[in-house]
Structures are given as C-alpha cells and as structure tokens.
C-alpha cells in the first residue's frame, strides 16, 4: 500500500496480521467546505489499478474520529488483501475526521467530536459531509465514482459509528448503506443513570457547577451538548446542559437532544418509506450494549430491515472484514439446478451449489443464514430460506469444495409469479448468507421457468412450503 502527500510515513509500521496482496494508495488531500468556511484535510484510498483501469468505483465515507489516520490505514490494509485475492470488489474510501474545538477556554487538551451535526457552536458539520464533501468527491475532485446512493456508503467506529448511523437515517437519498461499529447514537437509553454517573465527578455537590474538564463523563456530556444543544448566549459555557445544579434532568433540554438521536431518526426514516441497508454491532461486554438493544428494538418495532450483531474479544481491525463484506459481499459463485424449473414436475426442490473465492472454506458458511433474497437484483419482501445445506463435495471437479443447498421450488415459483416473471424469461437469482465469522456472502445465477402455476400436490402442501 503506497501513501502520498503530507502524512507519507504515518502509521506505516502499524502491525496488522493481514498480508497485502494488492497495492492501493492513500492520498492526503484538501477540500474546501462552504458549510464550515474553511479547508479540511481528507484521506482518499484508491484501489490498486485505479490509475489505469478507467473504471468508476463505489465510495465508502469513513467518519474516523478520533483515531483518524489509524482507522484509514487499517481499512486500506484489509481492502488491499481482500480485493487482491478476489474476495470482494474494489472501492474508493474517503476518510474525514470530525473533531473540533468548540470552546476557547475549556481547559482540556483534547478536541471534541462534532458528531457531524449542524451546531451554531461547533459548525455545520452535517452540511460539510452530506453536501460539500459528497459533491466534491463526485465532481470537483476528479475521482471516478459511481455517483448514486446504491454505490455510496457511510461507516464509522464508536463516535463515528453514531454519526454514521444518524447521517444515513437522515439522508437515505445520499447513502445507500451504513455500518456503525460499536456506536449508534441511541443515547437516550442512559437517561436514568446519567445523573448518578455525573455526580461521581463532583464530590462537593450539590449544588453542581458542571464543567468539561471535571472528568471523562463531563467531557463526553459537554461534547454532546456542544453538538446537539448549543446555546451561544449561555454563560459560562455556550451550551444548554441537561442537568440543573441539583442534578435533576431538565426535560426540555434533554428532549431537544433526544429528538436528534438514532431511534427518533429511525422513526422519521420509517415514515418516509426510504431504502437503506443497515448494519450495527457492539462489544457484548461493553457500555454500548443498551444502546445497541434500544436501536434494534426500535427498528424491529418499525419493521426496518437491519442486521445487528454482538461480538467479544475483537478489535476494530478484527471487525473490518465484516463491515467491508456488508457493503461488498464475498464474491461467491452458485450453480442452480434445474436450469429450467418446471412447476408440473413432481420434484419440489431447487438445488444450489455454492463455492467461495480464494482459500475460504464452504464448511465455514453458516447454513442457517442462507436465503434467496433477490430476483433480478430487486429485494424480495419475503426471502426464501434454505431447507437443507449439509453436503460438501467437489461437484465441478475444480479442486475446490462446494456446498449443496436445497430451496423449496413452489415458493420460488410463487415469488416469480408475484413479481411478473414470464415463462421462459431468464431471471437472476441471488443467494445471500454469512460465514461463521460473520462475513457476508452473495452469489447469483440465471434460471428460467415453465408451468409456473404450481399444482397443489402433497409435496407442495407440505408444511415447509408455508412462508
């Protein structure tokens, strides 16, 4: 992996146990944000062969705060390995740090997170990302991008994960997919414990005189207030803080904050009927578990499709392949049989033979996750789950193992009829699933069908045929 620009030697010695099979490039560049009224540094990862391919690429926007170049380097290293071995397709990554210093006299050396919100105190960071940066990448920068939501993604870790989730829920017309790593901004779940937690940093109170340098909890809450509830006329700090001097929650201030968090934005998103691929996870033993559960429950209640996972004993680097394959699933292959489905034939199953790329083992596929999810690239409202997937052999004789999977033919024929596929018309069937490591996979093959009106026989009336 090559690096160009003003940070040419940064983090090159980072030890990551992933070999590099491709040679992408990280460029350090500057763009001007009208919303912020200043220049901002941006890191851009270009995949191996970008200069000569002439191709246009999907773009992943990585919100890196506070670890900045380290996150970009970790992501780029995994991309080099995974694209170089053909596991996933290449993409461009645009990485930008949202850290800011909203107070001039707050007595703490660290910058705060902007949370990519528009704040009269911190600045119009949301506009800087959604309007200025995306427009610059797709036009003024000269980078060759696939400039549409289907090929534009946003991701982040911890604070950046929360910002990524909020941004995607607000702007599904800009971003088509989001991953939020151990952070999703469902912060209202901590309402009950917040006063007690903050009180530990003020042993002399009440009354409490809150300040950002009192401890890490105060720092975090002042950071949130600067992004979500600023008030430049307030004194001594230009924010509306959500606790009064007695340690009691101020309802109107807290509600102002909550109205901007991801569960509320999820309700707004559901009302619009927008389309968005959503993934978030959290450390199973970490502080983000309640927030993860709250957003999961909210999205379930709203019937918003999403994927949520817990993990243990893994770092951000360990999780990166999961995130990358959520955007670009493993390039699996599948052969469907029969090639021409016949609704009048007595045999009620469709056979799918799946093979994974490079040295990945089909024995590591989580067979319970396999399903037919798309026809001709369009999502099915009701995926067709695999019935049986337990036979591994080298059916095509290429020296690599295949996994044989069976699907219920009557269900597939009914789905085809529902979406208007004509007899003898070729159509693409996409099967998706996950490995036991949580990596996502997808494979597509072409089929045709005849006699699509399913005859009700004892086979088709078998309980497994029911959705």
N, C-alpha and C positions, 0 to 999 in steps of 0.2 A: 504494500500500500504506500503510495507516494503522497507527500504533503508539499503544498506550495504556499507561499505568502508569509505573513509576518509571524506566524507561530510554527515555523518549519520544523522545529525539533521537539515540540511539546508532546509529551506522553508517548514518544516513540519507543521508549523502553518498557512500556506497560506490559506486564507479564500476563498473557492470556493463553490458556491451554487449548487454542484452536489454530491449526495450521492455515496459512494463507495460500489459496490456490489461484486467486486472481489478484489483480493489481490495480484497484481503484485509486482514485485521487481525492484528497481533501484540499479544497481551496479556502483560504481565508479572504473574504471579500467584504465590501462595504456597500450598503444601500441607504438611501435617504428616505426617512419616514415623514410624510407630511403630518401625520397624526401626532407624532412626538416632537416634530420640529427640529430633528437632528439626525445625524448619520448613526447607523447601527452596524456593528460587525456581525457577519453571518458566516457560518461554515457550510460549505456545499460539498457533499460527497458525490463524485461522478463515477459510475461503474467502469470497470475495465473495458476498454474498447470504445468508450464514448466518443473520442475524437474522430474515429474513422468509421463508425457504424452508420451514421446518418439517421439513426432511429430516434423516435420520440419515446420518452420514458415516463412512467408514473412518478409521482413525487410524494415523499413522506416528510412531513413537517415535524421536527423533533423539538419539543419545548424542554430545554435541558436544565433549567435552574435547579439547584445551584451548582451542579457538578460540571456543567459546561463542556469544555473540550474532551474531558474523560469519557462522557457518555457518547459523544460523537465517534471517538476512536474505537470504543467497544463495539458500537453498532457497525461501523465500517469494517472492522476485522471480521465479524460474523458474516457480513454481506460478501466480503471477498471470498470467504471459504464456501458459503452456501451457493453463491452464483457460479463460482469457479468450478464446482463439482456438479453443477446442473440440478441442485436440489430445488432452487427457486429461480424465478426470473429476476433480472436486474431492475434496479430503481435508482432514482436520484434521492438524496436525503438533504434537506435544508434544515440546519440546526441553528436556533437562535436562543439566547439567554434573556430571560425576562426579569433579571434582578434590577433593582432600582434603589435609590436613597431618597425617600420622601421627606425625611426630617433633616434639618441642617444642624440640630443641636441635641440629638438624642443620645449621645454618649455611648454608642455601641459600634464597634468597628465593622460589623458585617452588613452587607446590603440586604434589603428585604426582597421578597418575591412580589412582583406586580400582580400575580395571579392572572395576568392577561385580561384584566378588567379595565374599563374606562373609568378613571378616577380623576377628579379635579385636583387631587393632591399628587398622585403618582404619575399621572399622564394617561393618554388614550391608547393603552397597550392593546386592547381588543381591536381597535381600528388599525393599529400598526400591523397586527398579524393578518387579520382577515382581509383587509382592503389593500394596504400598502405592500406588504411582503408578498402576498399571493400574486398581485398584479405585477410586481417587479419580476418575480421568478418566471411567470408565464409570458412576459413580453419584453420589458426593458433589459433584462439581464442577458438575453440571447440564448439561454439554455433551452434545449429541445425537450419540451414537456408535453404530456398528454393533458391538455388543459380542460379537464372536466371532472366533476365530483367523483365519478366512478374510478378515476385513477389518481385521486388526491386524498391523502390520509394525514391524520394528526395523531401524535403519540407523546407520552411523557411519563416520567417516573416521579413518584411522591408528589411534591407540589406541582411539578409539571404535568403529572398524570391528572390531578384535579383540574388544572387549567385546560388540558386537552379534552377532558370529558365535557366540561361546561361549554367550550367552544364548539365542539361537534354537535351537541344537542341544540345549541342556538343557531348553528349555520349548516344544516344538512345539505343545503343547496351549494355549499362550498366544499365540504369534506364528506366523502362517502363512507369512511370507516375511521374508527378510533380504537386505540388501546390505551388504557390507563393502568400503569404499573404501580401497585401498592399506594394508590391515592386516587380518589374520585370526587372529592368535594361534597360528600354527603355529611357535612359537618354538624348539622343540627342535632344529630344523634347524641352529641356530647353536651347538650344543654343542661341536663340535670347535674352533671358532675363538674361543670365549668367553674361555678363559684367556689366550690371546695378546693379544686385544684389550684386556682389562682391565689387563694388565701394563704397557701403554704409559702408563697414568696413574699408575704407581707406580715411577718410575725408580730409587728407592733400594732396592727389594726384589729378591728375597725376603730375609727374611720380609715378607709383606704385611700391612698393617693397613688393611683396607678401610674407607672412609668415603664417605658420599653426596655430599660436596662436592669430591671429588678430580677430577671431570671429568664430561662428559656420559654416558660409558659407566657410570661408577659410579652416577651419578644414576638412570639407567634401570634398572640392576640392583637397586638399593635399592628403587626404586619397585615393581618386580615382586615382590621378596621381601616387601615390606610387604603386598601384596595376596594373594600365593599361599603364602608360607611364613612367616607371622608367628610370633613367639615372645616374648611379653611378659615372660618371665622371663629372657631372654638379656641379656647386657651386653657391650659398651657400647651396642649397638643392639638393639632389641626384635624381632629377626628371626633366622631361620636362613638364613645366607648359603651359597651352593652352592659356594664355593671355600674351601679351607683356606689357612693362612698361606704354604704353599709354592706356591700357585697351582694346586693339583690339585682336580679336581671331587670333591665329597662325594656319592657315589652316592645315598644315601638321601634327602638333601635335594633333589638335582636331580630324582629320581624323584617326589618329592612335588609338585614344581612341574609336571613333565611330565604327571602324571595329571590335571591340570586344563586342559590346552591343547586347542585345537580338533580336532586329529587323534584324540586319545583320546575326546573328547566325540562325535566323528563315529562312532566305533565303537560307543559306547553308544547313540547315536541309531539307527544301523542295526539294532541288536539289538531295538529296540522296534517297528520297522516303522512309525515315525511318518511324517507327511507334512509337507514343508516345501519351499517354493520358495527356492532358494539362488543368490545371485549374489555373486561377489567378483572384484576386479581388482587390478592393481598396476602401478606405473610400470615399464615394460620395462627401464629402465636404473637402477632404484633398489635399495635394500637389501632390499626385501620380496620380490624375485623368488624366492629359495629357499623362503621360507615359502609363497608362493603355489603353487609347484610341488609342495611336500610335501602341502599340503591337497588339491590337485587329484588327485594320485596316490592319496592315501588314499581319497578319495571314489570315484574310479574303481574301485579295488580292492573297495570295499564296495558298489559299484553304487548309490551315492546320486546321484540326478539333481541336476545343478547346472550353472551357467553360469559360466565363468571367462574373463577377458579380460585382455590386456595393453594398455598404451597408452603413448604417448610425447608429450612436449611439450604436455601438457594439465594444467590446474589442476583443483582440486576443483569450481570453478564450471563449467568445461567439461564435467565428467563428470556433473553433476547431472541433465540430461535423460535420460541413460542409466538412472540409478538410478530416477528417477520413472516412466519407462515400463516398467521391470521390474515395479513394483508395479501401475501402471495403464497398460497398453499403449495406443499411439496408437489413436484411435477410427477405424480404417479401416472401410470397408464392402466387402462382397463380394456378388456375384450368382452363384449356381450354376446350371449348365445341364448336363443337362436337369433340370427341376424334379422330374420323376418318373423315377428311374433304373429301367431295365428290364434285368434280368440276362440276358434272352434276346436283347436287341438286339445286333447284331454290333459296334457301335461301342464300343471298350473304354475310352473316356476320359470324365472329368468335367471340364467347363470351369469355372473360377473367374475372375471379373473383379473385380479389386481396385482400390479407389480410396482415396487418403489424404486426411486432413482438411486444411483451411486451404490454405496455399500450398505444402505439401510435394509433391514430385515423385515419382511412382511409378518413375521411372528410377533413383532412389536406393535402391530396395529391393534388398537382397542376395538374389537369387533362389535361391541355394543354401541359404538358411536356411528357405525356405517349406515348411510341412508342415501337414497336418491333424492336430491334436493332441488335440481333444476332441470328443466326441459328447454332446449334451445336457448340456454343462458338466462332464462327467467325463473325466479324462485317459485317453488311450489308452496301454496298456502299450507299444505299438509305433506311434509316429507314422507317418503315410503321407507320404512325401516327394514334393514336386512333381517331375514328369518334365521338363517344358519350361515356361519362362516367359520369352518373348522378344518378345512382340507388344504394342506400346503404341499405343493409339488412343483416341478419344473415342466409345466404343460407344453410350453412352446420350444423347449429344448435349447434355450439360450444360456444355460448355466446359472440362471437366477431363479430363486423360488417365487412362486405365485400363490396368492391366496384366493381360493374359490369361495364365492359368496352367492347365496340364493335370495332372490326377491320374489314377492307374490305377484304373478303375472296379471291376475284380474284387477288388482289395484292400479298397476301401471297403465293398463288399457283404459280404465275409467278416467284416470288423470289426463291421458291423451285426448279422450273424447271431450272432457271438460274444457280443455284449452283450445279445441278446434283443430287438432291434427287430423289430416285426411288420410285415408287408406293409401298405402304405397308411398306416402310422402316421407322422405328421410327426415329424421329428427335427431338432435343430440341429447344424450342422457348423461348427466353429471352426478357422480357419486362422491360424497364428502365424508370425512371422518377424522379421527385423531389417532396418533400413536400413544403408547403408554407413557411417553414423556410429555404429552400434551401438544406435540407438534401437529399442525393441521395439514390435511392432505386433500387433494381433489383430483379426479380423473374423469375424462369424458370420452365417450364413444358414440358412434352413429348406429341407429337402428331404423327399421321400418315395421309397419304393422298392417295386417289384414283382418277382416272379420272382427272388427273392433267392438261390436256389440256382444258383451260377454254373456254366454249362455249359462243360466243358473244350473249348476250341477252339484252333486255332493261335495266336489272339490271346492268350487267357488263359494259354497255356503259354509265351508269350514270356518270356525271362529277366528282363525288367524287372518282371514280375509277382511275382517272388520277394522275400520280406521281406529 
